[in-house]
């Protein structure tokens, strides 16, 4: 029966689980145990179990059975790993990159894009400063906008007219912060992130397509 790359990956996962099961069985294959309670450890009735206390634990597999099965699993896993490696170099899929160009990539190359390059591209895109909205722009050109943030400095002033106490706020001045904002428009930043995520989806689809390639024979 022919296997695809996807079948081989799933089979190796199953072999990995089987290996752990047989290793656990191997750890339990070295002993059989019997436990009981007795009234005497010497004389004619030495080591006679009291009724209802005799318990025996039997091993289900011998050491050799476990070792043989482990060797079989490892041999199959090694062969599959080699076939996967050889097939990976031959299996190719075409994917459209961020610039709209068609790339023909092997599975390892696609995995580099999926697991390394695309996450870094998205991280960098999310780090791009975005332009502040809702500010009082005083100057603008193609690269930047300038705006002011103004904070009024006040203090409470009290005075009296006869018995009447009068409170009013006295303006002491203004703290002014002038900001030159080089950030990109928010919508532009979002569009870039969307394009990267669309590219990531295309790469995943290309990997799924490449995984349909039949495994090479040794």
C-alpha positions in Angstrom: 0.0 0.0 0.0 1.5 3.4 -1.0 1.9 6.1 1.6 1.8 9.8 1.2 3.9 12.2 3.2 0.9 13.0 5.4 0.3 9.3 6.0 4.0 8.9 7.0 3.9 11.8 9.5 0.8 10.3 11.1 2.4 6.9 11.2 5.5 8.2 12.9 3.2 9.8 15.6 1.6 6.5 16.1 5.0 4.7 16.3 6.1 7.3 18.9 3.1 6.5 21.1 3.6 2.8 20.6 7.3 3.1 21.6 6.4 4.7 24.9 3.9 2.0 25.6 6.4 -0.8 25.0 9.1 1.0 27.0 6.7 1.2 29.9 5.9 -2.5 29.5 9.6 -3.3 29.5 10.1 -1.5 32.8 7.4 -3.9 34.3 8.7 -7.1 32.6 11.5 -7.8 35.1 9.6 -9.2 38.0 6.6 -11.2 39.2 5.5 -10.7 42.7 3.6 -12.7 45.4 2.5 -11.2 48.6 0.7 -12.7 51.6 0.5 -12.6 55.4 1.8 -15.6 57.5 2.0 -16.4 61.2 5.4 -18.0 61.0 8.6 -17.9 59.0 10.1 -21.1 60.6 9.0 -24.6 61.2 6.5 -26.9 59.5 4.0 -24.1 58.9 6.6 -21.5 57.8 5.3 -19.2 55.1 1.8 -20.6 55.1 -0.4 -17.8 53.8 -3.4 -16.7 55.9 -6.6 -17.2 54.0 -7.5 -14.2 51.8 -4.1 -12.6 51.9 -2.4 -14.3 49.0 -1.9 -12.0 46.0 0.1 -12.6 42.9 1.3 -10.1 40.3 2.2 -11.6 36.9 4.1 -9.9 34.1 2.2 -9.7 30.8 5.3 -9.6 28.6 8.8 -11.0 28.8 11.8 -8.8 28.5 12.7 -10.3 25.2 9.2 -9.7 23.8 9.3 -6.1 24.8 12.8 -5.6 23.4 11.9 -7.3 20.1 8.8 -5.0 19.7 10.9 -1.9 20.5 13.5 -2.9 17.9 10.7 -3.4 15.3 9.2 0.0 16.1 12.6 1.8 15.9 13.5 0.0 12.6 10.2 1.1 11.0 10.5 4.6 12.4 14.1 4.9 11.0 12.9 3.7 7.6 10.0 6.1 7.5 12.2 9.1 8.6 14.6 8.4 5.8 11.8 8.0 3.2 10.3 11.3 4.5 13.6 13.1 4.2 14.1 11.9 0.6 10.6 12.7 -0.4 10.8 16.1 1.2 13.6 17.0 -1.2 11.4 16.0 -4.2 7.9 17.1 -3.2 7.2 20.6 -4.3 4.3 23.0 -4.2 3.8 26.4 -5.7 2.7 29.4 -3.5 2.2 33.1 -4.3 4.5 35.3 -2.1 3.8 38.8 -0.7 4.8 40.4 -4.0 2.5 38.2 -6.1 5.3 36.1 -7.5 4.9 32.3 -7.8 7.4 30.4 -5.7 8.1 26.6 -6.2 9.3 25.4 -2.8 10.2 22.0 -1.2 8.5 21.0 2.0 11.5 22.0 4.1 11.5 25.4 2.5 7.7 25.7 3.1 8.2 24.8 6.7 10.9 27.5 7.1 8.4 30.0 5.8 5.6 28.7 8.1 7.5 28.3 11.3 10.2 31.0 11.1 10.0 33.6 8.4 6.3 34.5 8.4 6.1 34.8 12.2 9.0 37.2 12.1 7.5 39.2 9.2 4.2 39.6 11.2 6.1 40.5 14.3 8.0 43.2 12.4 4.8 44.5 10.8 3.1 44.8 14.2 6.0 46.8 15.5 5.6 49.5 12.9 4.4 52.7 14.7 0.9 53.9 13.6 -0.2 57.5 13.3 -2.2 59.0 16.1 -5.8 59.9 15.2 -8.0 62.6 16.6 -5.2 65.1 17.2 -4.9 68.8 16.4 -2.6 68.8 13.4 -0.5 71.9 12.9 1.7 70.8 10.0 1.7 67.9 7.6 3.7 66.4 4.7 4.0 63.0 3.0 6.3 61.6 5.7 4.9 63.1 9.0 2.4 65.1 10.8 3.0 67.5 13.7 0.5 68.2 16.5 0.4 69.8 19.9 -0.7 68.5 23.2 -1.7 71.3 25.5 -2.2 71.0 29.3 -3.6 74.0 31.2 -1.9 74.7 34.5 -4.4 76.0 37.1 -4.6 76.7 40.8 -7.6 77.5 43.0 -7.8 81.1 44.1 -9.9 82.1 47.1 -11.1 85.6 48.0 -13.7 87.1 50.3 -16.3 89.8 49.8 -17.5 90.5 53.3 -18.6 87.2 54.7 -18.9 85.7 51.2 -16.1 83.3 50.2 -15.3 83.3 46.4 -13.4 80.5 44.7 -12.1 80.7 41.2 -9.4 79.0 39.1 -6.4 81.0 38.2 -4.5 80.1 35.0 -0.8 79.9 35.6 0.2 78.9 32.1 0.3 76.0 29.7 2.5 72.9 29.3 2.9 72.3 25.6 4.2 69.1 23.9 4.9 69.3 20.2 4.9 65.8 18.6 6.3 64.9 15.2 4.5 61.7 14.3 6.2 59.6 11.6 3.8 56.6 12.0 2.1 55.0 9.1 -1.7 55.3 8.7 -3.5 52.7 10.8 -5.3 51.2 7.9 -2.1 50.8 5.9 -0.6 48.9 8.9 -3.6 46.6 9.1 -3.5 45.9 5.4 0.1 44.8 5.6 -0.6 42.4 8.5 -3.6 41.0 6.6 -1.4 40.4 3.5 1.1 38.5 5.7 -1.6 36.4 7.3 -3.1 35.6 3.9 0.4 34.5 2.8 0.7 32.3 5.9 -2.6 30.6 4.9 -1.4 30.0 1.3 1.8 28.4 2.7 -0.3 26.1 4.9 -2.4 25.1 1.9 0.8 24.4 -0.1 2.2 22.2 2.7 -1.1 20.2 2.7 -0.8 19.8 -1.0 2.8 18.7 -0.8 1.9 16.2 1.9 -0.2 14.3 -0.7 3.0 13.3 -2.5 3.6 9.6 -2.4 6.5 8.5 -0.3 9.6 7.3 -2.2 10.7 3.7 -1.8 14.1 2.8 -0.4 
